[in-house]
Amino acid sequence: MDVGGGDWRAVADVVNRRMDALAVRQGELAAEAGVSTAILREIQQGVIARRRGPRTLRAISTALGWHPEHLDAVLHGRVPPAAVPESAPAEDAVLVLLRTVVREIRGLRGQIGELTALVGERENGRR
């Protein structure tokens, strides 16, 4: 996997759309993928300040519930491989779905926290 060139804007687009669809936040995705938020931010913006190693794209692809080579395929204009290789056992598909559900719950938890804070601010403003 060569990540020196390619279409980083396309990578940014698919990462941002997937994060929105999964309601996952930057910090959560960075932590799950084992990358810094600064690296993830660069990828989300399509502005790559330095060469990215293959592990970075694989880790983000996997954390987003995709095949490990998904983002490399996007980067180089290829059709991404299926999320679960055909030879993989069915349990792998269940784990991918479970991770997606966990991310969605985390996103909802964050939204509930924000709403709670807003309600608290309004209640404090009325006193």
N, C-alpha and C positions, 0 to 999 in steps of 0.2 A: 504494500500500500504506500503510494507516494503522495504525501500531503503538501508538497512544496508548491504546486500549481493547482489549477482547476477553478471551478466556479463556486467560490465561497459565498456569493450572494444566494445561490440556489440552496446551499447547505443552511444558511441563515434562515431562509424562508421555510424550509421543511422543519427545522428545529423549532422555530417560533410557532408554527401552526400546530405541531404536535404538542408542545407545552401548553398551548391554549386549550386544545382538545382534551388533554389529560388534567387540566387545572393544576399543573405542577409549577411551582415557583423556582426561580433561578437558584436560590440557595439549596432547595431540596434536591433539584436535579444535579447540581454540582456535587453535593455530598454523596448522593447515590452513585454517581459516576466516578467519584474519587478524583475530581479535578477542581481547580480553584474557581471561584466565581469570576475572577478576572479573565481566565481562559474561556469560560463559558460565555461571558459577555462579548468577548471578541468574536467568537463563533456566531453568536446571535446577531451581531451587527455586520457580519461578513467582512470585517476588517481584521485581517490577520497580520499582526505586527512581526511575528517570527514564525519560523517553520514549526508545524505541529507534528508530533510523533503519531504513529499509527495507533498506539494504545489509546490516545485521547478520543479519536473518532469512534473506535470500537466501544470504548467505555460509555460514551454518550449514547451511541446507537442502542446498546444493550439496556441502558437505564431508561430509555424511551420505549422499551418493549419491542424493538426492532431486531432484525438479524444483525450480528456484529459488523458486517460489511456494508450495511445500508447507507451510511453517510459517505463512505468512500465511493460507492456507486453514484450517488447524487453528485458528489464533487467532480467526478470524471465523466458525467453525462451518460452513465449506464443505467439500465433498469435495475432497481434495488432487488436483492434476493428476497424470497419469502421470509416472513418473520421467524418461522420455525422450519428448519431444514426438514425435508421429507423423511429422512432417515431417523429423525429425533422421536423419542417416545412421546405419547400423548400427554404425559405429565408435564412436559416442558411447556406445552400450550396452556395448561392450567396455571402454571407458575407465572407465565407472562400475563394472563388475565388477572391473576391475584395481585401482581405488582401494580397493574393499572388501577384496580379497585382501591388499593392502599393509597396510591397517589391522589386519586379523586377524593378520598376521605380526608387526606391531609389538606388538600385544597379547600374543601368545605370547612374544615376545622379553622383554617386561617381566615376564611371569610366570616365565620361566626365570631371569631375574635375581633375582627375589624368592626363588625356590626355592634358587638357588645361595647366596644370602646366608644363608638359614635353615640349609642344610647346613653352611656354614662356621661359623656360630654354634654349632651342636651339636657339631661336631668340636672347636672351641676349648674348649667346656665340658667335654669328656671328658679333656682333657689336664691 
